[in-house]
Amino acid sequence: MQLRDALDDYKRFRTDERRLPGERRTTRGRFSGDEGRLVHVSPDGSIRDFGYPLSGLTGITRSRFGIHVAGQTRWFTAQKDTQRYVADSSIVETTHNTCVGTVVQRDFTAGGCHLTGFELNVDPTLAGPIVDSIKLVAAVSLSPDGRDTRIGTLTHEAAIEVYHGTEHDFFASATAVESVRGQVPGVFEEILAEAPMEYPLPPADGRYEEDKLSGDLVCHVPLESGSTVIGTLLTDQTETDREAAVTQLTEQVESGQAWLFDPDQREATQIAGGPTEASAQSDLVRDDLHVLSLLSAPSGLRIAGPDFDPYYVHSGGYGYTWFRDDAEISRFLLDADDRLELGLDSWHERSARAYCRTQREDGSWPHRVWPRDGSLAPGWANARLEAGSDDDYQADQTASVISFLTSYRGKINDRTLREQVDSTLRDAVDSLDDTLETDGLPMVCQNAWEDTTGRFGHTAATFLEAYSTLAATDLSIADHAAMQADRVYEAIDRLWVPERGQYAMRECQSPVRSAGTWLDPRADSATLALAGAHKSYAAIGTVDDQRLDRLVAHMEAIVDRLYRDPDGTPIEGLVRYEGDDWRTGEQAGEKIWTVSTAWGANAAAQLAVLLGSDPRAEEMDALARQLLALIRPDGPLCAPTGYLPEQFFDDGTPDSATPLGWPHALRTATAVLLRESATTTGIATGE
């Protein structure tokens, strides 16, 4: 998204209470992606690339499609309930109603190419030269190297090339291109005007360079038998030369013309990057694996979600890999794969290798990295890379990676990889020990929500999980890990708030050091991680009756205090924590979050397993199912696309990163765990 586009969006939505201006939202529409390319298709059919964090290539920053009929261009507009995935594929189908009939648009990404096919179904009452002369109009803006100026265009016989420096992008059509013009960016007067600019702009009089120094292509494409396919290919010229790129793209658009609308060829368009075994599972599992494959780079690392706010106006960005989110996703997928045999072996291996590669010399992992190569990405929690206090470090991220690698190491057949994982774990434990204080709680650091510092209940839970998982192995550090797990287990009592019947969000140092510490008693959904951590600890130690009582009380208190069911709205679920005012706009209360709701469901399910034959296990199981129902494909917090947005306003408007990977992994892990418990207890799963 270029600054001009952000300013244009600001003009359109600056008075909207539910859409923060200047963003490129993905709360509506669907994605298609493969091999690091991630393309969003809006309900009006416009497409845009979101894959820069995954591939380093920017590609399409805006587009618009329509038909040219009777001397006029009629642009497609968004219409309700006219978009879907075709069968079990990742083909996105969008239907447009026009003055001459319907146009079916199908989008599919494969091998770095994105294909968009159009099929015109003319109203049978219409005929004649007007219908015969209908053409597709495609306005596509390419921004190689993230630029919208200093761009050059080369017109080849079979494709158009747009370039700046390293990135060279190509555009082609299966039915050739009848006419094409460039477009210079809006001038200062247009950018500063009160009204938003129309896209594409009309031709500029006297601007001789418009057709050669622009990434904006406005093309008229003829239809053959009522259809055509256009395609784009993003390349790094150091890896793919011009001739190879043109050949690859032209072959793709020509073959796409043959199969994109042919239902007999759909086996060629299975969910990109996802295991075919997923199609045999429930809609829930299939949707979750599809989303997680879309968010994955070839390296195996994932972005948290599509980056909708590239100028960091209302957030700190989402197109990065956080090791907390990524490792939790990896661990949840590993657990689900163990239970359902989803065929995710290659996913687990890629994740393990990526974590080993990205570990720092001190055994920790940085705040966030670029998923395409694991290099350090911009962040605000890199205290261990800087001089001074280590408070702005997220120790839970290192703990989360340890938990996954430890869980996975027993499944590794490659001797070299296993030795690498074991070495990584030994260094990681040294780092974890370094951040565990003498009283058994983690040091002062940033929380999971990245908005404050302290000694958090959630961080303690991740430490307990990591040490307990390690203690159950045959590693030489297992005995040491068991002792550390015991220390953390005992120290968690320090966070109990008896008057509230729950664990505190954090322990804080009083402003006057001599005054000691105080507990922040607010309910925090992140502390729900204590349930799973204690389930892991139970494999190597004893969870006493008092602790079980407190865990049950904590679960009930957190859900009771964080549950919101706004009057007269279709949504309900858990908020992040008491007093959370992030991105609330004009709304008085906290927003509902899918990850918090999913966390609640998972924690209740984990606690039910931990309780075993205790009668309260059935109550926790029921609570888990109640919360899971809110995020199921037919639940109020799941979009019609099958995606889980990060947040919701009280009126049901989705907001922020969509889809967000973390709750999708939590959802599958919880559904699988509950399905297994239903098998042993006879409780219906709703699957």
C-alpha positions in Angstrom: 0.0 0.0 0.0 1.5 3.3 -1.1 1.1 6.5 0.9 -1.3 7.9 -1.7 -3.6 4.9 -1.2 -3.5 5.3 2.6 -4.4 9.0 2.3 -7.2 8.1 -0.1 -8.6 5.5 2.4 -8.2 8.1 5.1 -10.5 10.5 3.2 -13.1 7.8 2.7 -13.3 6.5 6.3 -12.0 9.2 8.6 -15.5 9.6 10.2 -16.2 5.8 10.4 -16.4 4.6 14.0 -15.7 1.0 13.0 -13.0 1.3 10.3 -9.8 2.9 11.3 -8.7 5.1 8.3 -5.6 4.5 6.2 -5.6 0.7 6.4 -5.9 -2.0 3.8 -8.5 -4.3 5.4 -8.9 -8.0 4.8 -11.9 -8.5 7.1 -13.9 -9.2 3.9 -12.7 -11.1 0.9 -10.6 -14.3 0.6 -7.0 -15.2 0.0 -5.2 -17.4 -2.5 -1.5 -18.2 -1.9 1.4 -20.5 -2.7 5.2 -20.5 -2.4 5.3 -17.2 -0.5 2.8 -15.3 -2.7 -0.3 -14.2 -0.8 -3.1 -12.5 -2.8 -6.3 -11.0 -1.4 -9.4 -11.0 -3.5 -11.9 -8.4 -2.4 -15.7 -8.8 -2.8 -15.5 -6.5 -5.8 -12.9 -8.7 -7.4 -10.0 -6.4 -7.0 -6.7 -8.2 -6.0 -3.7 -7.1 -4.0 -0.5 -8.8 -2.9 0.2 -9.3 0.9 3.2 -11.6 0.5 6.1 -9.2 0.9 7.1 -10.6 4.4 7.0 -14.1 2.9 8.9 -13.5 -0.3 10.4 -10.0 -0.2 8.4 -9.1 -3.4 5.7 -6.4 -3.3 3.7 -7.0 -6.5 0.2 -5.7 -6.8 -0.7 -2.8 -4.5 -4.1 -2.1 -6.0 -6.3 -3.1 -8.9 -9.8 -2.8 -10.4 -11.7 -4.8 -13.0 -14.7 -4.2 -15.2 -16.1 -4.5 -18.7 -16.0 -2.1 -21.6 -19.4 -2.1 -23.3 -21.1 0.4 -25.6 -18.2 2.8 -25.3 -18.3 2.9 -21.5 -16.3 1.2 -18.7 -18.5 -0.3 -16.1 -16.4 -1.3 -13.0 -17.3 -4.3 -10.9 -18.7 -3.4 -7.4 -18.9 -5.4 -4.2 -22.1 -7.4 -3.8 -23.3 -9.5 -0.9 -22.8 -13.3 -0.8 -21.2 -13.6 -4.3 -17.8 -14.9 -3.3 -16.7 -18.4 -2.3 -14.0 -21.0 -2.5 -14.6 -23.5 -5.3 -15.2 -27.0 -3.7 -12.1 -28.0 -1.7 -9.7 -25.9 -3.7 -8.1 -22.5 -3.0 -9.8 -21.1 -6.2 -11.6 -17.9 -5.1 -14.8 -17.4 -7.1 -16.4 -14.0 -7.3 -19.6 -13.4 -9.3 -20.4 -10.0 -10.7 -23.8 -8.9 -11.9 -23.5 -6.5 -14.8 -25.8 -4.8 -17.3 -25.2 -7.6 -19.9 -25.3 -10.6 -17.6 -23.0 -12.2 -15.0 -19.2 -12.3 -15.0 -17.7 -15.2 -13.0 -14.2 -14.3 -11.8 -11.8 -17.0 -10.5 -8.5 -16.4 -8.8 -5.8 -18.9 -8.1 -2.1 -18.6 -7.1 0.4 -21.3 -8.0 4.2 -21.4 -8.3 4.4 -17.6 -7.7 2.0 -16.8 -10.5 -1.4 -15.4 -9.8 -4.1 -16.1 -12.4 -7.5 -14.3 -12.7 -10.0 -15.8 -15.1 -13.2 -14.1 -16.3 -16.2 -15.8 -17.9 -19.0 -13.7 -19.3 -22.5 -15.3 -19.2 -24.5 -12.9 -21.5 -28.2 -12.4 -20.8 -29.9 -14.5 -23.5 -32.2 -11.6 -24.4 -29.2 -9.6 -25.6 -27.3 -10.1 -28.8 -25.6 -8.3 -31.6 -22.5 -6.2 -32.1 -22.6 -4.5 -28.7 -22.3 -7.8 -26.9 -19.7 -9.1 -29.4 -17.5 -6.0 -28.7 -17.4 -6.4 -24.9 -13.9 -6.4 -23.5 -12.4 -6.9 -20.0 -10.8 -3.7 -18.5 -8.0 -4.5 -16.0 -6.4 -1.7 -14.0 -3.4 -3.2 -12.2 -0.8 -1.3 -10.2 2.5 -3.0 -9.6 5.1 -1.7 -7.1 8.4 -3.5 -7.6 10.7 -3.1 -4.6 7.8 -1.4 -2.9 8.1 1.7 -5.1 5.3 3.7 -6.9 7.8 6.1 -8.6 11.1 5.5 -10.4 9.5 2.6 -12.1 10.1 1.5 -15.7 7.9 -0.5 -18.1 9.0 -2.8 -20.9 6.4 -4.1 -23.4 7.3 -7.6 -24.8 5.4 -9.6 -27.4 3.8 -11.8 -24.8 4.0 -9.9 -21.6 4.5 -6.5 -20.0 7.4 -6.1 -17.5 7.4 -3.5 -14.7 10.6 -3.0 -12.8 12.5 -0.8 -10.4 15.7 -2.5 -9.1 15.9 -6.2 -8.1 12.1 -6.9 -8.4 10.7 -7.3 -11.9 7.0 -8.1 -12.2 5.3 -9.4 -15.3 1.7 -9.1 -16.6 0.2 -11.2 -19.4 -3.1 -12.3 -20.8 -4.2 -15.5 -22.5 -6.0 -13.5 -25.2 -3.3 -10.9 -25.6 -3.8 -7.3 -24.7 -5.6 -5.1 -27.2 -4.5 -1.7 -25.7 -2.6 -0.6 -22.6 -1.7 2.7 -21.1 0.3 3.7 -18.1 -0.6 6.2 -15.5 1.5 8.6 -13.5 0.7 8.9 -9.8 -1.7 11.6 -8.6 -0.3 15.1 -8.4 -0.1 17.2 -5.2 -3.4 19.0 -5.8 -5.2 15.6 -6.2 -3.5 14.1 -3.2 -4.3 17.1 -0.9 -7.9 17.6 -2.2 -10.7 17.0 0.2 -12.3 14.3 -2.0 -10.7 10.9 -2.6 -9.2 10.2 -6.0 -10.9 8.0 -8.6 -8.9 4.9 -9.6 -7.7 4.6 -12.3 -7.1 8.2 -13.1 -7.9 9.5 -16.6 -5.1 9.8 -19.1 -2.7 12.7 -18.4 -2.5 15.2 -21.2 1.0 15.9 -22.4 2.7 13.5 -20.0 4.8 11.6 -22.6 6.4 9.5 -19.9 3.1 8.1 -18.6 3.3 4.9 -20.5 6.9 4.1 -19.8 7.6 5.3 -16.2 4.6 3.9 -14.4 3.7 0.7 -12.6 0.0 1.4 -13.3 -1.4 -0.6 -16.2 -4.8 0.1 -17.7 -5.5 -2.7 -20.2 -8.3 -3.6 -22.5 -8.3 -7.4 -23.0 -10.5 -9.1 -25.6 -12.7 -12.1 -24.7 -12.6 -15.4 -26.6 -15.8 -17.3 -26.4 -16.7 -15.0 -23.6 -13.7 -15.6 -21.4 -10.0 -14.7 -20.8 -7.3 -15.2 -18.2 -4.8 -12.6 -17.0 -1.8 -13.3 -14.8 1.0 -11.8 -12.9 4.4 -13.2 -11.9 6.7 -11.5 -9.3 10.4 -12.2 -9.7 13.8 -11.4 -8.3 16.0 -10.7 -11.3 19.0 -12.3 -9.6 17.1 -15.6 -9.5 14.8 -15.5 -12.6 15.8 -14.0 -15.9 13.4 -12.2 -18.2 13.1 -14.9 -20.8 12.3 -17.6 -18.1 9.8 -15.3 -16.4 7.9 -14.5 -19.6 7.8 -18.2 -20.6 6.6 -19.3 -17.2 3.8 -16.7 -17.0 2.6 -17.2 -20.6 2.5 -20.9 -20.1 0.5 -20.5 -16.9 -2.1 -18.1 -18.4 -2.6 -20.3 -21.4 -3.0 -23.4 -19.3 -5.3 -21.5 -17.0 -7.5 -20.7 -19.9 -8.0 -24.4 -20.3 -8.6 -25.5 -16.7 -9.6 -22.6 -14.5 -13.3 -23.0 -15.3 -13.3 -26.7 -15.9 -14.7 -28.6 -13.0 -13.0 -31.8 -14.1 -9.6 -30.2 -13.5 -10.1 -29.2 -9.9 -7.7 -31.8 -8.6 -4.9 -29.5 -9.9 -6.1 -26.8 -7.5 -6.1 -28.5 -4.1 -5.4 -26.1 -1.2 -2.0 -24.7 -1.9 0.6 -25.9 0.6 -1.9 -27.9 2.6 -1.9 -31.7 2.9 -4.6 -33.4 0.9 -5.5 -35.5 3.9 -7.0 -32.4 5.4 -9.9 -32.6 2.9 -11.1 -35.8 4.7 -11.3 -34.0 8.0 -14.0 -31.7 9.3 -14.6 -28.2 7.8 -13.0 -26.7 10.9 -9.7 -28.6 10.6 -9.6 -28.1 6.8 -10.2 -24.3 7.1 -7.6 -24.0 9.8 -4.9 -25.8 7.8 -5.8 -23.8 4.8 -5.3 -20.5 6.7 -2.0 -21.6 8.2 -0.7 -22.7 4.8 -1.6 -19.3 3.4 0.3 -17.5 6.2 3.5 -19.7 5.8 6.7 -18.8 4.0 8.7 -21.6 2.2 11.0 -21.4 5.2 8.3 -22.8 7.4 7.9 -19.6 9.4 4.6 -17.9 9.5 3.3 -14.3 9.6 0.9 -13.6 12.4 -1.6 -12.3 9.9 -1.8 -10.2 6.7 -0.3 -6.8 7.3 -3.3 -4.5 7.1 -1.6 -1.4 8.6 1.8 -1.0 6.8 2.3 2.5 8.1 1.9 1.5 11.8 -0.8 4.1 12.3 -3.0 2.0 14.6 -0.7 -1.0 15.2 2.9 -2.2 15.1 2.5 -4.4 12.1 1.5 -8.1 11.7 3.5 -9.3 8.7 6.3 -10.8 10.8 7.1 -14.1 12.7 6.7 -13.9 16.4 8.3 -17.0 18.0 5.5 -17.1 20.6 2.7 -17.4 18.1 4.6 -19.5 15.7 5.9 -22.0 18.2 2.5 -22.3 19.8 0.9 -22.9 16.4 3.6 -25.5 15.7 2.9 -27.3 19.0 -0.9 -27.3 18.6 -0.5 -28.7 15.0 1.9 -31.3 16.3 -0.6 -32.4 18.9 -3.5 -32.5 16.4 -1.4 -34.4 13.9 -0.6 -37.0 16.6 -4.3 -37.5 17.2 -5.7 -37.3 13.7 -2.7 -38.3 11.4 -3.1 -35.1 9.3 0.1 -35.7 7.4 2.0 -32.6 8.6 5.4 -34.2 8.9 7.0 -31.7 6.5 5.5 -28.8 8.4 6.9 -29.9 11.7 10.4 -30.5 10.2 10.5 -27.1 8.5 9.5 -25.4 11.8 12.2 -27.2 13.8 14.9 -26.3 11.3 13.7 -22.7 11.2 13.9 -22.4 15.0 17.3 -23.9 15.1 18.6 -21.5 12.4 17.1 -18.4 14.1 18.3 -19.0 17.7 20.6 -16.3 19.0 24.0 -16.9 20.5 22.7 -16.5 24.0 20.1 -19.3 23.4 17.1 -17.0 23.1 15.0 -15.9 20.1 14.5 -12.3 19.1 11.2 -10.4 19.2 10.3 -11.0 15.6 11.9 -11.9 12.3 11.1 -11.8 8.6 9.6 -15.2 7.8 11.2 -15.4 4.3 14.7 -15.8 5.7 14.6 -15.5 9.5 16.5 -12.2 9.6 15.8 -9.7 12.3 12.7 -7.6 11.7 11.7 -4.3 13.2 10.4 -4.6 16.7 10.3 -3.1 20.2 11.2 -6.0 22.4 14.9 -6.6 21.5 16.4 -5.6 24.8 18.8 -8.6 24.7 20.3 -7.2 21.5 20.7 -3.7 23.0 22.6 -2.2 25.9 20.7 -1.4 29.2 17.8 -3.1 30.9 16.4 -6.4 29.7 12.8 -5.5 30.7 11.8 -5.1 27.0 12.3 -8.7 26.2 9.6 -11.4 25.8 10.9 -14.4 27.7 7.8 -16.4 26.9 8.8 -16.6 23.3 11.9 -18.7 24.1 9.9 -20.9 26.4 7.3 -21.5 23.7 10.0 -22.6 21.2 11.5 -25.0 23.8 8.1 -26.6 24.3 7.6 -27.3 20.6 11.2 -28.5 19.9 11.1 -30.8 23.0 7.7 -32.3 21.9 8.9 -32.8 18.4 12.4 -34.2 19.0 11.2 -37.8 19.8 9.6 -37.9 16.3 12.8 -37.0 14.4 14.4 -39.7 12.3 17.1 -37.6 10.8 20.1 -38.0 13.2 21.7 -34.7 12.1 18.5 -32.8 12.7 18.0 -34.4 16.1 21.5 -33.5 17.2 20.9 -29.9 16.1 17.6 -29.8 18.0 19.3 -31.2 21.1 22.0 -28.6 20.9 19.5 -25.9 20.4 17.6 -27.0 23.5 20.6 -27.0 25.7 21.5 -23.5 24.7 17.8 -22.5 25.1 17.6 -23.8 28.7 20.7 -21.8 29.6 18.8 -18.7 28.3 15.6 -19.7 30.2 17.6 -20.2 33.4 19.2 -16.8 33.0 15.7 -15.2 32.9 14.4 -17.2 35.9 14.8 -15.3 39.2 15.9 -16.9 42.5 12.3 -16.9 43.8 11.2 -19.1 40.9 9.3 -16.6 38.8 10.5 -15.2 35.5 12.2 -11.9 35.4 10.5 -8.6 34.7 9.8 -8.6 30.9 7.2 -7.8 28.4 3.9 -9.7 28.4 2.2 -11.7 25.7 0.2 -8.7 24.6 3.4 -6.7 24.2 1.9 -3.6 25.9 3.5 -3.6 29.4 6.2 -5.1 31.6 6.2 -7.1 34.8 6.4 -10.6 36.1 3.5 -12.2 34.4 1.4 -15.2 35.1 1.4 -16.1 31.5 5.2 -16.0 31.3 5.4 -18.3 34.4 3.0 -20.7 32.7 5.2 -20.9 29.6 8.3 -21.5 31.8 6.5 -24.3 33.7 5.4 -25.8 30.3 8.9 -25.7 28.9 10.7 -27.1 31.9 8.1 -29.8 32.4 8.2 -30.9 28.8 12.0 -31.1 28.9 12.0 -33.0 32.2 10.0 -35.8 30.5 12.7 -36.5 28.0 15.9 -38.6 28.0 18.1 -35.5 27.6 21.0 -34.9 30.0 19.3 -31.7 31.1 16.1 -33.5 32.1 16.9 -33.7 35.8 17.8 -30.0 35.9 14.6 -29.1 34.0 12.6 -31.1 36.6 14.1 -29.1 39.5 13.4 -25.9 37.6 9.8 -27.0 37.0 9.3 -27.6 40.7 10.6 -24.2 41.5 8.2 -22.5 39.0 5.4 -24.6 40.3 5.9 -23.5 43.9 6.4 -19.9 42.9 3.1 -19.6 41.0 1.4 -19.5 44.5 2.9 -16.0 44.8 0.5 -14.8 42.1 -2.7 -16.0 43.8 -5.2 -13.3 44.6 -7.5 -14.8 47.2 -10.1 -12.0 47.3 -10.7 -12.5 43.6 -10.2 -16.3 43.4 -7.8 -16.1 40.5 -4.2 -15.7 39.6 -2.9 -12.2 39.0 -2.0 -10.8 35.6 1.5 -9.9 37.0 3.7 -9.0 39.9 5.0 -5.4 39.7 7.7 -3.5 41.5 6.4 -0.6 43.5 7.6 2.8 42.2 9.6 3.1 45.4 11.8 0.0 45.5 11.8 -0.1 49.2 8.1 -0.6 49.2 8.4 -4.0 47.7 6.1 -5.5 45.1 2.3 -5.6 44.4 0.0 -7.8 42.4 -1.9 -6.5 39.4 -5.2 -8.4 40.1 -6.8 -7.9 36.7 -8.2 -10.9 34.9 -6.0 -11.7 31.9 -6.9 -14.3 29.3 -3.2 -15.1 28.8 -3.1 -16.6 32.3 -5.4 -19.4 30.9 -2.1 -20.9 29.7 -1.7 -22.1 33.3 -4.1 -25.0 32.7 -2.0 -26.6 29.9 1.2 -25.9 31.7 0.0 -27.8 34.8 -1.2 -30.7 32.6 2.4 -31.0 31.3 3.8 -30.7 34.9 1.5 -33.5 36.0 3.6 -35.9 33.8 6.7 -35.2 35.9 5.3 -34.0 39.3 2.3 -33.8 41.5 -0.4 -31.2 41.1 -1.8 -31.0 44.6 -5.5 -30.6 45.5 -5.1 -27.0 46.5 -3.6 -26.2 43.1 -6.3 -28.0 41.3 -8.9 -26.1 43.3 -7.2 -22.8 42.4 -6.9 -23.7 38.7 -10.7 -24.5 38.5 -11.5 -21.3 40.4 -9.2 -19.3 38.1 -10.7 -20.7 35.0 -14.2 -19.9 36.2 -13.2 -16.4 37.4 -11.4 -15.5 34.2 -14.3 -16.5 31.9 -16.8 -14.8 34.2 -14.9 -11.5 34.2 -13.8 -11.4 30.6 -16.9 -12.8 28.9 -18.9 -10.2 27.0 -22.3 -10.6 25.3 -23.2 -7.1 24.1 -27.0 -6.5 24.0 -28.6 -6.7 20.6 -25.5 -7.9 18.7 -24.7 -11.3 17.2 -21.3 -11.7 18.9 -20.1 -12.9 22.3 -16.8 -14.1 23.6 -13.8 -13.3 25.8 -11.8 -10.0 25.8 -8.0 -9.9 26.3 -7.9 -8.5 29.8 -9.8 -6.1 32.1 -9.2 -2.5 31.0 -8.0 -3.3 27.5 -8.6 -0.2 25.4 -6.6 -1.0 22.3 -8.3 -0.2 18.9 -11.6 0.3 20.7 -12.4 3.6 19.0 -15.6 5.1 20.3 -16.6 1.9 22.0 -16.9 2.1 25.8 -15.8 -1.4 26.7 -13.1 -3.9 25.7 -13.3 -5.6 22.3 -13.9 -9.4 22.0 -10.8 -11.3 20.7 -10.9 -14.7 18.9 -7.5 -15.8 20.4 -8.8 -15.1 23.9 -12.0 -17.0 23.3 -10.0 -19.9 21.7 -7.6 -19.8 24.6 -10.5 -20.2 27.0 -11.8 -23.2 25.1 -8.4 -24.9 25.0 -7.6 -24.2 28.6 -11.0 -25.6 29.8 -10.4 -28.7 27.7 -6.8 -29.1 29.1 -8.1 -28.7 32.6 -10.8 -31.3 32.1 -8.1 -33.8 31.1 -5.9 -32.8 34.1 -8.9 -33.3 36.5 -9.4 -36.8 35.2 -12.2 -38.5 37.2 -12.9 -35.4 39.3 -16.6 -34.5 38.8 -15.5 -31.0 37.9 -13.9 -32.3 34.7 -17.3 -32.6 33.1 -18.0 -28.9 33.9 -14.8 -27.9 32.3 -15.5 -30.0 29.3 -18.9 -28.4 28.9 -17.3 -24.9 29.2 -14.7 -25.8 26.6 -17.4 -26.8 24.2 -19.4 -23.7 24.9 -16.5 -21.4 24.1 -15.4 -23.5 21.1 -18.9 -23.1 19.6 -18.3 -19.4 19.4 -15.4 -19.8 17.0 -16.6 -22.8 15.0 -17.2 -22.3 11.2 -20.9 -21.6 12.0 -20.1 -19.6 15.2 -20.6 -15.9 15.7 -16.9 -15.1 15.8 -16.1 -16.9 12.5 -16.4 -14.9 9.3 -18.4 -16.4 6.3 -15.0 -16.9 4.7 -14.0 -19.4 7.4 -11.5 -16.9 8.8 -11.1 -15.9 12.4 -10.5 -12.1 12.6 -8.4 -11.0 15.5 -11.0 -8.7 17.1 -14.6 -7.6 17.0 -16.4 -4.4 17.8 -19.5 -4.8 19.9 -21.8 -4.3 16.9 -20.3 -7.4 15.2 -17.9 -5.5 12.9 -14.6 -7.6 12.5 -11.4 -5.7 12.9 -7.6 -6.0 12.7 -5.6 -8.9 11.2 -7.8 -11.4 9.3 -7.2 -14.2 9.3 -5.0 -14.5 12.4 -3.1 -17.7 12.6 -2.9 -18.3 16.3 -6.6 -18.8 17.0 -6.9 -21.1 14.0 -4.3 -23.4 15.5 -5.9 -23.2 18.9 -9.3 -24.1 17.4 -8.1 -27.2 15.7 -6.1 -28.4 18.7 -9.1 -27.9 21.0 -11.6 -29.5 18.6 -9.3 -32.6 18.3 -8.8 -32.8 22.1 -12.6 -32.6 22.7 -13.3 -35.1 20.0 -10.9 -37.5 21.7 -12.4 -36.9 25.1 -15.8 -37.5 23.6 -14.6 -40.9 22.3 -13.8 -42.0 25.9 -16.8 -40.3 27.6 -19.5 -40.6 25.0 -20.1 -36.8 24.9 -21.3 -35.6 21.5 -18.8 -33.4 19.8 -20.9 -31.4 17.4 -18.5 -32.4 14.5 
